[in-house]
Amino acid sequence: MTSATGQGISERVVYASRCGARLDCNVWTGGGTDDTAALQAVLDRAPQMGHLHLVIDGAALVRGLDVHSNTTIECLNPACGLYLADGSDRYLVRNAHPSRDARLDRNITLLGGTYNGNCRNQVHHTPDNTATTILGFFGVECVTIRDITLRDQRTYAVHLTNWRRVTMQSIAIDLPARMQCENQDGIHVQGPGEFLVLRDIQGCAWDDFIAINADDGNCDLDENGTVVWNNLAGPNVSVGPVTDVLIDGVMVEDAAQCIRLLSRGSRLDRVIVRNVTGTYRSFGVWINPWQELGGNFGSLVFDTIDLRHGPANYDYTPPFLFSVGGRIDALSLRNITHLHPTDARPVVRVDANGDIGSLTVDGLQIIEVDERAADARYLQVGGRIDELTLRDVSVRRGPGTLVDGCLVEIGGPSSRPSYWGPETAVAPREYEARVGRLCLHQVCAERLNHLVTLQSGALDGLYASGIVCSELAGAVLAHRGGSLGEVHVDALHGAAPVD
């Protein structure tokens, strides 16, 4: 069978074993013959052929491959794939024409197999600040990555910048060779970009498991607060707005940190994250402009989050489930579970640089069985929130738990971050927490000191209904300092309104 040009269609499907590749490597342990030249020669035929499908039917040792537009790389099973040779110090797979200004490569697909970054035998980054990663895509459109295992990344398992229409599905990130404080992220995405789908992502990273960063350390803020690019992440890494992101199905196993959303000045908007489960150490979700004033977040939704924590492995910030900072229009947290906590980390911490229009927690279940987290302040407000709503909240604490802590704390030392960043960061003397309206609806809680504690700053109004309390040490609201506006509490059972 021939195409319209008379060329055999089968010529566009090439098996690695039939084009000079020895395929005598092992995707888990390495070794074998260097197959870089044989495989790159095949990949370089894609521009002339119009499209190319390379089938890797074994395990290949390579020093990095460049992929052109209209190319599919398919590995037949997890024992097939690519292993980055010692001292390669580059991406295992990268698009052929990386660019931070234009999207020059498109229609790239990776299917199946194992891609091993051999992290202990690569440098962290090259002299031009380019990070050594497994997959690198810079200036691309229409990229699909599916059913693959990414193993032992030196920095990022996937580094994606300047993109449009990208889908990653059924990705396993394996990291047996963990290196503390070495940025061994999972999927690291930077702007500009639109239309990103991440589904069924599993495994471990020893920094951010998934990071969606509109801009990052590769930019500065000038005296006017405008984002200015620099070269701190390499010449091909861009900055810019990110919109329309769906992350659905994340399963982490002893990950250091799970999900980060970062914006210093570029817009990050219309992001939905749902169905996140597993175990983590230092933090679950961090949304901020990285210790600085600023941030430019639109609508963010997190739905069905059930993460269990272990001992933290980073000390530059206290551990938490959610930490929120920067300017945010609307943040919605739905169906959040905090089960059997082993320390007093907050469920939600609003940082001192937080400036949030609307924060809604709709469906929060906290279950404790002993006293290890008894003094927790589950939602700590250190910044500004125009409207804070908590709905359908259940706090169940076993008889072995001390009567202590509170559901919401406004101001106070527990809501202040312990780490301050650059000179432009919020200084402690500028700290003032403020909540415009705090609405509590359908809250059942037991064995707390209070539901709400106003330590400092301001609470313009508290509006509560359907409150059921058991063994509360004091009233629903403890006014310890700061400015308090009006208080309306309806359908209250088991406590006084204000102390």
Number of C-alpha atoms within 10 A of each C-alpha: 7 10 9 7 7 8 12 12 14 12 12 18 15 17 20 22 17 11 12 14 22 18 21 16 23 20 25 18 10 20 17 17 15 20 22 18 15 16 23 15 13 18 24 17 15 20 13 8 13 11 18 26 21 20 20 25 20 24 30 31 26 25 21 24 22 17 22 22 24 19 25 24 22 22 26 15 16 16 18 23 29 33 29 30 25 18 13 17 23 25 27 26 22 21 22 19 18 22 20 20 14 13 18 17 24 20 17 23 21 19 18 22 26 26 30 28 35 25 26 15 14 21 16 21 17 13 7 11 16 19 23 25 29 30 23 24 28 26 27 28 21 18 23 17 19 20 20 23 20 23 26 27 35 31 27 31 31 22 24 23 28 29 28 21 17 22 17 21 20 18 21 21 27 21 24 11 15 18 17 12 10 13 17 27 28 36 23 21 24 26 27 25 26 20 16 21 17 22 18 18 24 23 21 29 31 27 28 26 29 25 23 23 28 31 32 25 14 19 20 17 16 9 8 6 12 14 19 13 19 15 15 15 18 17 16 18 31 27 27 21 21 29 20 16 21 18 21 18 19 24 22 24 19 20 27 27 30 33 23 21 23 26 30 29 27 23 21 31 21 18 21 17 20 19 17 24 20 19 19 26 23 25 28 29 22 23 25 28 27 22 22 23 21 25 27 20 31 18 17 21 16 20 19 18 23 20 23 21 26 18 13 16 18 17 10 11 13 16 25 22 27 20 24 25 29 29 24 25 17 18 21 16 22 19 18 22 20 20 16 16 22 17 17 17 23 25 23 22 29 29 25 29 30 28 24 24 17 18 21 17 21 17 19 21 16 18 15 20 17 16 19 16 22 23 18 22 27 24 21 27 29 31 26 26 23 17 17 20 17 21 19 18 22 18 19 19 22 13 13 12 18 17 19 18 22 26 23 23 28 30 28 19 13 18 22 21 19 12 10 16 11 10 9 13 16 18 14 12 6 9 17 20 30 24 23 18 20 21 18 22 19 17 22 18 23 23 22 29 22 28 28 24 26 23 18 22 22 20 24 16 17 20 15 23 17 17 22 18 23 14 14 21 17 17 20 27 22 19 18 14 15 16 14 17 11 10 16 11 18 12 11 16 14 16 20 14 19 15 13
